[in-house]
Amino acid sequence: MEEVVSETWPVYSPFAREHFGRGKAEGKAEGKAEGKAEGEADALLTILEARGIEVPQTARARITTCTDVEELRTWLKRAAVARSTDEVFD
């Protein structure tokens, strides 16, 4: 439907020109960022699980709600050598 509308509907007003399609690129970028963060969080939990490190619910919540990909990557690197979740977050 969106393709049909965008091909056949002329955008004349300044308001429509400014807002037509607005958010599509931002939404796509936001979705990619969320996907990256979820992937890093999943990888972190997988590493901790594979290493036999217990992940308390508070740590799991902290990991799964984090949206900062760089912070998650830092934690992921620490998880490779950590003996506990406390060492991951220090």
Distance bins in CASP14 RR format, pairs under 12 A and 6 or more apart:
PFRMAT RR
TARGET T0000
AUTHOR 0000-0000-0000
RMODE 2
METHOD distances of the structure
MODEL  1
1 7 0 0 0 0 0 1 0 0 0 0 0
1 8 0 0 0 0 0 1 0 0 0 0 0
1 9 0 0 0 0 0 1 0 0 0 0 0
2 8 0 0 0 0 0 1 0 0 0 0 0
2 9 0 0 0 0 0 1 0 0 0 0 0
2 20 0 0 0 0 0 1 0 0 0 0 0
2 21 0 0 0 0 1 0 0 0 0 0 0
2 24 0 0 0 0 1 0 0 0 0 0 0
3 9 0 0 0 0 0 1 0 0 0 0 0
5 11 0 0 0 0 0 1 0 0 0 0 0
5 16 0 0 0 0 0 1 0 0 0 0 0
5 20 0 0 0 0 1 0 0 0 0 0 0
5 21 0 0 0 0 0 1 0 0 0 0 0
6 16 0 0 0 0 0 1 0 0 0 0 0
6 20 1 0 0 1 0 0 0 0 0 0 0
6 21 1 0 0 1 0 0 0 0 0 0 0
6 24 0 0 0 0 0 1 0 0 0 0 0
9 16 0 0 0 0 1 0 0 0 0 0 0
9 20 0 0 0 0 1 0 0 0 0 0 0
9 21 0 0 0 0 0 1 0 0 0 0 0
10 16 0 0 0 0 1 0 0 0 0 0 0
10 17 0 0 0 0 0 1 0 0 0 0 0
10 20 0 0 0 0 0 1 0 0 0 0 0
11 17 1 0 1 0 0 0 0 0 0 0 0
11 18 0 0 0 0 1 0 0 0 0 0 0
11 19 0 0 0 0 1 0 0 0 0 0 0
11 20 1 0 1 0 0 0 0 0 0 0 0
11 21 0 0 0 0 1 0 0 0 0 0 0
11 22 0 0 0 0 0 1 0 0 0 0 0
12 20 0 0 0 0 0 1 0 0 0 0 0
13 19 0 0 0 0 1 0 0 0 0 0 0
13 20 0 0 0 0 1 0 0 0 0 0 0
14 20 0 0 0 0 0 1 0 0 0 0 0
15 22 0 0 0 0 0 1 0 0 0 0 0
16 22 0 0 0 0 0 1 0 0 0 0 0
21 27 0 0 0 0 0 1 0 0 0 0 0
21 28 0 0 0 0 0 1 0 0 0 0 0
23 29 0 0 0 0 1 0 0 0 0 0 0
23 30 0 0 0 0 1 0 0 0 0 0 0
23 31 0 0 0 0 0 1 0 0 0 0 0
24 30 0 0 0 0 0 1 0 0 0 0 0
24 31 0 0 0 0 0 1 0 0 0 0 0
25 31 0 0 0 0 0 1 0 0 0 0 0
25 32 0 0 0 0 0 1 0 0 0 0 0
26 32 0 0 0 0 0 1 0 0 0 0 0
26 33 0 0 0 0 0 1 0 0 0 0 0
27 33 0 0 0 0 1 0 0 0 0 0 0
27 34 0 0 0 0 1 0 0 0 0 0 0
28 34 0 0 0 0 0 1 0 0 0 0 0
28 35 0 0 0 0 0 1 0 0 0 0 0
29 35 0 0 0 0 0 1 0 0 0 0 0
29 36 0 0 0 0 0 1 0 0 0 0 0
30 36 0 0 0 0 0 1 0 0 0 0 0
30 37 0 0 0 0 0 1 0 0 0 0 0
30 67 0 0 0 0 1 0 0 0 0 0 0
31 37 0 0 0 0 1 0 0 0 0 0 0
31 38 0 0 0 0 1 0 0 0 0 0 0
31 67 0 0 0 0 0 1 0 0 0 0 0
32 38 0 0 0 0 0 1 0 0 0 0 0
32 39 0 0 0 0 0 1 0 0 0 0 0
32 69 0 0 0 0 0 1 0 0 0 0 0
33 39 0 0 0 0 0 1 0 0 0 0 0
33 40 0 0 0 0 0 1 0 0 0 0 0
33 67 1 0 0 1 0 0 0 0 0 0 0
33 68 0 0 0 0 1 0 0 0 0 0 0
33 69 1 0 0 1 0 0 0 0 0 0 0
33 70 0 0 0 0 0 1 0 0 0 0 0
33 72 0 0 0 0 0 1 0 0 0 0 0
34 40 0 0 0 0 0 1 0 0 0 0 0
34 41 0 0 0 0 0 1 0 0 0 0 0
34 64 0 0 0 0 0 1 0 0 0 0 0
34 65 0 0 0 0 0 1 0 0 0 0 0
34 66 0 0 0 0 0 1 0 0 0 0 0
34 67 1 0 0 1 0 0 0 0 0 0 0
34 68 0 0 0 0 0 1 0 0 0 0 0
34 69 0 0 0 0 1 0 0 0 0 0 0
34 72 0 0 0 0 0 1 0 0 0 0 0
35 41 0 0 0 0 1 0 0 0 0 0 0
35 42 0 0 0 0 1 0 0 0 0 0 0
35 43 0 0 0 0 0 1 0 0 0 0 0
35 67 0 0 0 0 1 0 0 0 0 0 0
35 69 0 0 0 0 1 0 0 0 0 0 0
35 72 0 0 0 0 0 1 0 0 0 0 0
36 42 0 0 0 0 0 1 0 0 0 0 0
36 43 0 0 0 0 0 1 0 0 0 0 0
36 66 0 0 0 0 0 1 0 0 0 0 0
36 67 0 0 0 0 1 0 0 0 0 0 0
36 68 0 0 0 0 0 1 0 0 0 0 0
36 69 1 0 1 0 0 0 0 0 0 0 0
36 70 0 0 0 0 0 1 0 0 0 0 0
36 72 0 0 0 0 1 0 0 0 0 0 0
36 73 0 0 0 0 1 0 0 0 0 0 0
37 43 0 0 0 0 0 1 0 0 0 0 0
37 44 0 0 0 0 0 1 0 0 0 0 0
37 63 0 0 0 0 0 1 0 0 0 0 0
37 64 0 0 0 0 1 0 0 0 0 0 0
37 65 0 0 0 0 1 0 0 0 0 0 0
37 66 1 0 0 1 0 0 0 0 0 0 0
37 67 1 0 1 0 0 0 0 0 0 0 0
37 68 1 0 0 1 0 0 0 0 0 0 0
37 69 1 0 1 0 0 0 0 0 0 0 0
37 70 0 0 0 0 1 0 0 0 0 0 0
37 71 0 0 0 0 1 0 0 0 0 0 0
37 72 1 0 0 1 0 0 0 0 0 0 0
37 73 0 0 0 0 0 1 0 0 0 0 0
37 75 0 0 0 0 0 1 0 0 0 0 0
37 76 0 0 0 0 0 1 0 0 0 0 0
38 44 0 0 0 0 0 1 0 0 0 0 0
38 45 0 0 0 0 0 1 0 0 0 0 0
38 63 0 0 0 0 0 1 0 0 0 0 0
38 64 0 0 0 0 1 0 0 0 0 0 0
38 65 0 0 0 0 0 1 0 0 0 0 0
38 66 0 0 0 0 1 0 0 0 0 0 0
38 67 0 0 0 0 1 0 0 0 0 0 0
38 69 0 0 0 0 1 0 0 0 0 0 0
38 72 0 0 0 0 1 0 0 0 0 0 0
39 45 0 0 0 0 1 0 0 0 0 0 0
39 46 0 0 0 0 1 0 0 0 0 0 0
39 47 0 0 0 0 0 1 0 0 0 0 0
39 63 0 0 0 0 0 1 0 0 0 0 0
39 64 0 0 0 0 0 1 0 0 0 0 0
39 66 0 0 0 0 0 1 0 0 0 0 0
39 67 0 0 0 0 0 1 0 0 0 0 0
39 69 0 0 0 0 1 0 0 0 0 0 0
39 72 0 0 0 0 1 0 0 0 0 0 0
39 73 0 0 0 0 0 1 0 0 0 0 0
39 76 0 0 0 0 1 0 0 0 0 0 0
40 46 0 0 0 0 0 1 0 0 0 0 0
40 47 0 0 0 0 0 1 0 0 0 0 0
40 63 0 0 0 0 1 0 0 0 0 0 0
40 64 0 0 0 0 0 1 0 0 0 0 0
40 66 0 0 0 0 1 0 0 0 0 0 0
40 67 0 0 0 0 0 1 0 0 0 0 0
40 68 0 0 0 0 1 0 0 0 0 0 0
40 69 1 0 1 0 0 0 0 0 0 0 0
40 70 0 0 0 0 1 0 0 0 0 0 0
40 71 0 0 0 0 1 0 0 0 0 0 0
40 72 1 1 0 0 0 0 0 0 0 0 0
40 73 1 0 1 0 0 0 0 0 0 0 0
40 74 0 0 0 0 1 0 0 0 0 0 0
40 75 0 0 0 0 1 0 0 0 0 0 0
40 76 1 0 0 1 0 0 0 0 0 0 0
40 77 0 0 0 0 0 1 0 0 0 0 0
40 79 0 0 0 0 0 1 0 0 0 0 0
41 47 0 0 0 0 0 1 0 0 0 0 0
41 48 0 0 0 0 0 1 0 0 0 0 0
41 55 0 0 0 0 0 1 0 0 0 0 0
41 59 0 0 0 0 0 1 0 0 0 0 0
41 60 0 0 0 0 1 0 0 0 0 0 0
41 61 0 0 0 0 0 1 0 0 0 0 0
41 62 0 0 0 0 1 0 0 0 0 0 0
41 63 1 0 1 0 0 0 0 0 0 0 0
41 64 1 0 1 0 0 0 0 0 0 0 0
41 65 0 0 0 0 1 0 0 0 0 0 0
41 66 1 0 0 1 0 0 0 0 0 0 0
41 67 0 0 0 0 1 0 0 0 0 0 0
41 68 0 0 0 0 0 1 0 0 0 0 0
41 69 0 0 0 0 1 0 0 0 0 0 0
41 71 0 0 0 0 0 1 0 0 0 0 0
41 72 1 0 1 0 0 0 0 0 0 0 0
41 73 0 0 0 0 0 1 0 0 0 0 0
41 75 0 0 0 0 1 0 0 0 0 0 0
41 76 0 0 0 0 1 0 0 0 0 0 0
41 79 0 0 0 0 0 1 0 0 0 0 0
41 88 0 0 0 0 0 1 0 0 0 0 0
42 48 0 0 0 0 0 1 0 0 0 0 0
42 49 0 0 0 0 0 1 0 0 0 0 0
42 60 0 0 0 0 0 1 0 0 0 0 0
42 63 0 0 0 0 1 0 0 0 0 0 0
42 64 0 0 0 0 1 0 0 0 0 0 0
42 66 0 0 0 0 0 1 0 0 0 0 0
42 72 0 0 0 0 1 0 0 0 0 0 0
42 76 0 0 0 0 0 1 0 0 0 0 0
43 49 0 0 0 0 0 1 0 0 0 0 0
43 50 0 0 0 0 0 1 0 0 0 0 0
43 63 0 0 0 0 0 1 0 0 0 0 0
43 69 0 0 0 0 0 1 0 0 0 0 0
43 72 0 0 0 0 1 0 0 0 0 0 0
43 73 0 0 0 0 1 0 0 0 0 0 0
43 75 0 0 0 0 1 0 0 0 0 0 0
43 76 1 0 1 0 0 0 0 0 0 0 0
43 77 0 0 0 0 0 1 0 0 0 0 0
43 79 0 0 0 0 1 0 0 0 0 0 0
43 80 0 0 0 0 0 1 0 0 0 0 0
44 50 0 0 0 0 0 1 0 0 0 0 0
44 51 0 0 0 0 0 1 0 0 0 0 0
44 53 0 0 0 0 0 1 0 0 0 0 0
44 55 0 0 0 0 1 0 0 0 0 0 0
44 59 0 0 0 0 1 0 0 0 0 0 0
44 60 0 0 0 0 1 0 0 0 0 0 0
44 62 0 0 0 0 0 1 0 0 0 0 0
44 63 1 0 1 0 0 0 0 0 0 0 0
44 64 0 0 0 0 1 0 0 0 0 0 0
44 66 0 0 0 0 1 0 0 0 0 0 0
44 69 0 0 0 0 0 1 0 0 0 0 0
44 71 0 0 0 0 0 1 0 0 0 0 0
44 72 1 0 0 1 0 0 0 0 0 0 0
44 73 0 0 0 0 1 0 0 0 0 0 0
44 74 0 0 0 0 0 1 0 0 0 0 0
44 75 1 0 1 0 0 0 0 0 0 0 0
44 76 1 0 1 0 0 0 0 0 0 0 0
44 77 0 0 0 0 1 0 0 0 0 0 0
44 78 0 0 0 0 1 0 0 0 0 0 0
44 79 1 0 1 0 0 0 0 0 0 0 0
44 80 0 0 0 0 1 0 0 0 0 0 0
44 82 0 0 0 0 0 1 0 0 0 0 0
44 85 0 0 0 0 1 0 0 0 0 0 0
44 88 1 0 0 1 0 0 0 0 0 0 0
44 89 0 0 0 0 0 1 0 0 0 0 0
45 51 0 0 0 0 0 1 0 0 0 0 0
45 52 0 0 0 0 0 1 0 0 0 0 0
45 53 0 0 0 0 1 0 0 0 0 0 0
45 54 0 0 0 0 0 1 0 0 0 0 0
45 55 1 0 0 1 0 0 0 0 0 0 0
45 59 0 0 0 0 1 0 0 0 0 0 0
45 60 1 0 0 1 0 0 0 0 0 0 0
45 61 0 0 0 0 0 1 0 0 0 0 0
45 62 0 0 0 0 0 1 0 0 0 0 0
45 63 1 0 0 1 0 0 0 0 0 0 0
45 64 1 0 0 1 0 0 0 0 0 0 0
45 66 0 0 0 0 0 1 0 0 0 0 0
45 72 0 0 0 0 0 1 0 0 0 0 0
45 75 0 0 0 0 0 1 0 0 0 0 0
45 76 0 0 0 0 1 0 0 0 0 0 0
45 79 0 0 0 0 1 0 0 0 0 0 0
45 85 0 0 0 0 0 1 0 0 0 0 0
45 88 0 0 0 0 0 1 0 0 0 0 0
46 52 0 0 0 0 0 1 0 0 0 0 0
46 53 0 0 0 0 0 1 0 0 0 0 0
46 55 0 0 0 0 0 1 0 0 0 0 0
46 63 0 0 0 0 0 1 0 0 0 0 0
46 76 0 0 0 0 1 0 0 0 0 0 0
46 79 0 0 0 0 1 0 0 0 0 0 0
46 80 0 0 0 0 0 1 0 0 0 0 0
47 53 0 0 0 0 1 0 0 0 0 0 0
47 55 0 0 0 0 0 1 0 0 0 0 0
47 63 0 0 0 0 0 1 0 0 0 0 0
47 72 0 0 0 0 0 1 0 0 0 0 0
47 73 0 0 0 0 0 1 0 0 0 0 0
47 75 0 0 0 0 1 0 0 0 0 0 0
47 76 1 0 0 1 0 0 0 0 0 0 0
47 77 0 0 0 0 1 0 0 0 0 0 0
47 78 0 0 0 0 1 0 0 0 0 0 0
47 79 1 0 1 0 0 0 0 0 0 0 0
47 80 1 0 0 1 0 0 0 0 0 0 0
47 81 0 0 0 0 0 1 0 0 0 0 0
47 82 0 0 0 0 1 0 0 0 0 0 0
47 85 0 0 0 0 0 1 0 0 0 0 0
47 88 0 0 0 0 1 0 0 0 0 0 0
48 54 0 0 0 0 1 0 0 0 0 0 0
48 55 1 0 1 0 0 0 0 0 0 0 0
48 56 0 0 0 0 0 1 0 0 0 0 0
48 59 0 0 0 0 1 0 0 0 0 0 0
48 60 0 0 0 0 1 0 0 0 0 0 0
48 63 0 0 0 0 1 0 0 0 0 0 0
48 75 0 0 0 0 1 0 0 0 0 0 0
48 76 0 0 0 0 1 0 0 0 0 0 0
48 78 0 0 0 0 0 1 0 0 0 0 0
48 79 1 0 1 0 0 0 0 0 0 0 0
48 80 0 0 0 0 1 0 0 0 0 0 0
48 81 0 0 0 0 0 1 0 0 0 0 0
48 82 1 0 0 1 0 0 0 0 0 0 0
48 83 0 0 0 0 0 1 0 0 0 0 0
48 84 0 0 0 0 1 0 0 0 0 0 0
48 85 1 0 0 1 0 0 0 0 0 0 0
48 86 0 0 0 0 0 1 0 0 0 0 0
48 87 0 0 0 0 0 1 0 0 0 0 0
48 88 1 0 0 1 0 0 0 0 0 0 0
48 89 0 0 0 0 0 1 0 0 0 0 0
49 55 1 0 0 1 0 0 0 0 0 0 0
49 60 0 0 0 0 0 1 0 0 0 0 0
49 63 0 0 0 0 0 1 0 0 0 0 0
49 79 0 0 0 0 0 1 0 0 0 0 0
49 85 0 0 0 0 0 1 0 0 0 0 0
50 79 0 0 0 0 1 0 0 0 0 0 0
50 80 0 0 0 0 0 1 0 0 0 0 0
51 76 0 0 0 0 0 1 0 0 0 0 0
51 78 0 0 0 0 0 1 0 0 0 0 0
51 79 1 0 0 1 0 0 0 0 0 0 0
51 80 0 0 0 0 1 0 0 0 0 0 0
51 81 0 0 0 0 1 0 0 0 0 0 0
51 82 1 0 0 1 0 0 0 0 0 0 0
51 83 0 0 0 0 1 0 0 0 0 0 0
51 84 0 0 0 0 0 1 0 0 0 0 0
51 85 0 0 0 0 0 1 0 0 0 0 0
51 87 0 0 0 0 0 1 0 0 0 0 0
51 88 0 0 0 0 0 1 0 0 0 0 0
52 79 0 0 0 0 0 1 0 0 0 0 0
52 82 0 0 0 0 0 1 0 0 0 0 0
52 83 0 0 0 0 0 1 0 0 0 0 0
52 84 0 0 0 0 0 1 0 0 0 0 0
52 85 0 0 0 0 0 1 0 0 0 0 0
53 59 0 0 0 0 1 0 0 0 0 0 0
53 60 0 0 0 0 0 1 0 0 0 0 0
53 78 0 0 0 0 0 1 0 0 0 0 0
53 79 1 0 0 1 0 0 0 0 0 0 0
53 80 0 0 0 0 0 1 0 0 0 0 0
53 81 0 0 0 0 0 1 0 0 0 0 0
53 82 1 0 0 1 0 0 0 0 0 0 0
53 83 1 0 0 1 0 0 0 0 0 0 0
53 84 1 0 0 1 0 0 0 0 0 0 0
53 85 1 0 0 1 0 0 0 0 0 0 0
53 86 0 0 0 0 0 1 0 0 0 0 0
53 87 0 0 0 0 1 0 0 0 0 0 0
53 88 0 0 0 0 1 0 0 0 0 0 0
54 60 0 0 0 0 0 1 0 0 0 0 0
54 82 0 0 0 0 0 1 0 0 0 0 0
54 83 0 0 0 0 0 1 0 0 0 0 0
54 84 0 0 0 0 1 0 0 0 0 0 0
54 85 1 0 0 1 0 0 0 0 0 0 0
54 86 0 0 0 0 0 1 0 0 0 0 0
54 88 0 0 0 0 0 1 0 0 0 0 0
55 61 0 0 0 0 1 0 0 0 0 0 0
55 62 0 0 0 0 1 0 0 0 0 0 0
55 63 1 0 0 1 0 0 0 0 0 0 0
55 64 0 0 0 0 0 1 0 0 0 0 0
55 75 0 0 0 0 0 1 0 0 0 0 0
55 79 0 0 0 0 1 0 0 0 0 0 0
55 82 0 0 0 0 0 1 0 0 0 0 0
55 84 0 0 0 0 1 0 0 0 0 0 0
55 85 1 0 1 0 0 0 0 0 0 0 0
55 86 0 0 0 0 0 1 0 0 0 0 0
55 88 0 0 0 0 1 0 0 0 0 0 0
55 89 0 0 0 0 0 1 0 0 0 0 0
56 62 0 0 0 0 1 0 0 0 0 0 0
56 63 0 0 0 0 0 1 0 0 0 0 0
56 84 0 0 0 0 1 0 0 0 0 0 0
56 85 1 0 0 1 0 0 0 0 0 0 0
56 86 0 0 0 0 1 0 0 0 0 0 0
56 88 0 0 0 0 0 1 0 0 0 0 0
56 89 0 0 0 0 0 1 0 0 0 0 0
57 63 0 0 0 0 0 1 0 0 0 0 0
57 64 0 0 0 0 0 1 0 0 0 0 0
57 65 0 0 0 0 0 1 0 0 0 0 0
57 85 0 0 0 0 0 1 0 0 0 0 0
58 64 0 0 0 0 0 1 0 0 0 0 0
58 65 0 0 0 0 0 1 0 0 0 0 0
58 85 0 0 0 0 1 0 0 0 0 0 0
58 86 0 0 0 0 0 1 0 0 0 0 0
58 89 0 0 0 0 0 1 0 0 0 0 0
59 65 0 0 0 0 0 1 0 0 0 0 0
59 66 0 0 0 0 0 1 0 0 0 0 0
59 75 0 0 0 0 1 0 0 0 0 0 0
59 79 0 0 0 0 0 1 0 0 0 0 0
59 82 0 0 0 0 0 1 0 0 0 0 0
59 84 0 0 0 0 1 0 0 0 0 0 0
59 85 1 0 1 0 0 0 0 0 0 0 0
59 86 0 0 0 0 1 0 0 0 0 0 0
59 87 0 0 0 0 0 1 0 0 0 0 0
59 88 1 0 0 1 0 0 0 0 0 0 0
59 89 1 0 0 1 0 0 0 0 0 0 0
60 66 0 0 0 0 0 1 0 0 0 0 0
60 85 0 0 0 0 1 0 0 0 0 0 0
60 88 0 0 0 0 0 1 0 0 0 0 0
61 85 0 0 0 0 0 1 0 0 0 0 0
62 68 0 0 0 0 0 1 0 0 0 0 0
62 71 0 0 0 0 0 1 0 0 0 0 0
62 72 0 0 0 0 0 1 0 0 0 0 0
62 75 0 0 0 0 1 0 0 0 0 0 0
62 85 0 0 0 0 1 0 0 0 0 0 0
62 86 0 0 0 0 0 1 0 0 0 0 0
62 88 0 0 0 0 1 0 0 0 0 0 0
62 89 1 0 0 1 0 0 0 0 0 0 0
63 71 0 0 0 0 1 0 0 0 0 0 0
63 72 1 0 0 1 0 0 0 0 0 0 0
63 74 0 0 0 0 0 1 0 0 0 0 0
63 75 1 0 0 1 0 0 0 0 0 0 0
63 76 0 0 0 0 1 0 0 0 0 0 0
63 78 0 0 0 0 0 1 0 0 0 0 0
63 79 0 0 0 0 1 0 0 0 0 0 0
63 85 0 0 0 0 1 0 0 0 0 0 0
63 88 0 0 0 0 1 0 0 0 0 0 0
63 89 0 0 0 0 1 0 0 0 0 0 0
64 72 0 0 0 0 0 1 0 0 0 0 0
64 75 0 0 0 0 0 1 0 0 0 0 0
65 71 0 0 0 0 0 1 0 0 0 0 0
65 72 0 0 0 0 0 1 0 0 0 0 0
66 72 1 0 1 0 0 0 0 0 0 0 0
66 73 0 0 0 0 0 1 0 0 0 0 0
66 74 0 0 0 0 0 1 0 0 0 0 0
66 75 1 0 0 1 0 0 0 0 0 0 0
66 76 0 0 0 0 0 1 0 0 0 0 0
66 88 0 0 0 0 0 1 0 0 0 0 0
66 89 0 0 0 0 0 1 0 0 0 0 0
68 74 0 0 0 0 1 0 0 0 0 0 0
68 75 0 0 0 0 1 0 0 0 0 0 0
69 75 0 0 0 0 0 1 0 0 0 0 0
69 76 0 0 0 0 0 1 0 0 0 0 0
70 76 0 0 0 0 0 1 0 0 0 0 0
70 77 0 0 0 0 0 1 0 0 0 0 0
71 77 0 0 0 0 0 1 0 0 0 0 0
71 78 0 0 0 0 0 1 0 0 0 0 0
71 88 0 0 0 0 0 1 0 0 0 0 0
71 89 0 0 0 0 1 0 0 0 0 0 0
72 78 0 0 0 0 0 1 0 0 0 0 0
72 79 0 0 0 0 0 1 0 0 0 0 0
72 88 0 0 0 0 0 1 0 0 0 0 0
72 89 0 0 0 0 0 1 0 0 0 0 0
73 79 0 0 0 0 0 1 0 0 0 0 0
73 80 0 0 0 0 0 1 0 0 0 0 0
73 88 0 0 0 0 0 1 0 0 0 0 0
74 80 0 0 0 0 0 1 0 0 0 0 0
74 82 0 0 0 0 0 1 0 0 0 0 0
74 88 0 0 0 0 1 0 0 0 0 0 0
74 89 0 0 0 0 1 0 0 0 0 0 0
74 90 0 0 0 0 0 1 0 0 0 0 0
75 81 0 0 0 0 0 1 0 0 0 0 0
75 82 0 0 0 0 1 0 0 0 0 0 0
75 85 0 0 0 0 1 0 0 0 0 0 0
75 86 0 0 0 0 0 1 0 0 0 0 0
75 87 0 0 0 0 1 0 0 0 0 0 0
75 88 1 0 1 0 0 0 0 0 0 0 0
75 89 1 0 0 1 0 0 0 0 0 0 0
75 90 0 0 0 0 0 1 0 0 0 0 0
76 82 0 0 0 0 0 1 0 0 0 0 0
76 88 0 0 0 0 1 0 0 0 0 0 0
76 89 0 0 0 0 0 1 0 0 0 0 0
77 87 0 0 0 0 0 1 0 0 0 0 0
77 88 0 0 0 0 1 0 0 0 0 0 0
78 84 0 0 0 0 0 1 0 0 0 0 0
78 85 0 0 0 0 1 0 0 0 0 0 0
78 86 0 0 0 0 0 1 0 0 0 0 0
78 87 1 0 0 1 0 0 0 0 0 0 0
78 88 1 0 1 0 0 0 0 0 0 0 0
78 89 0 0 0 0 1 0 0 0 0 0 0
78 90 1 0 0 1 0 0 0 0 0 0 0
79 85 0 0 0 0 1 0 0 0 0 0 0
79 86 0 0 0 0 0 1 0 0 0 0 0
79 87 0 0 0 0 1 0 0 0 0 0 0
79 88 1 0 1 0 0 0 0 0 0 0 0
79 89 0 0 0 0 0 1 0 0 0 0 0
79 90 0 0 0 0 0 1 0 0 0 0 0
80 87 0 0 0 0 0 1 0 0 0 0 0
80 88 0 0 0 0 1 0 0 0 0 0 0
81 87 1 0 0 1 0 0 0 0 0 0 0
81 88 0 0 0 0 1 0 0 0 0 0 0
81 90 0 0 0 0 0 1 0 0 0 0 0
82 88 1 0 1 0 0 0 0 0 0 0 0
82 89 0 0 0 0 1 0 0 0 0 0 0
82 90 0 0 0 0 1 0 0 0 0 0 0
83 90 0 0 0 0 0 1 0 0 0 0 0
84 90 0 0 0 0 1 0 0 0 0 0 0
END
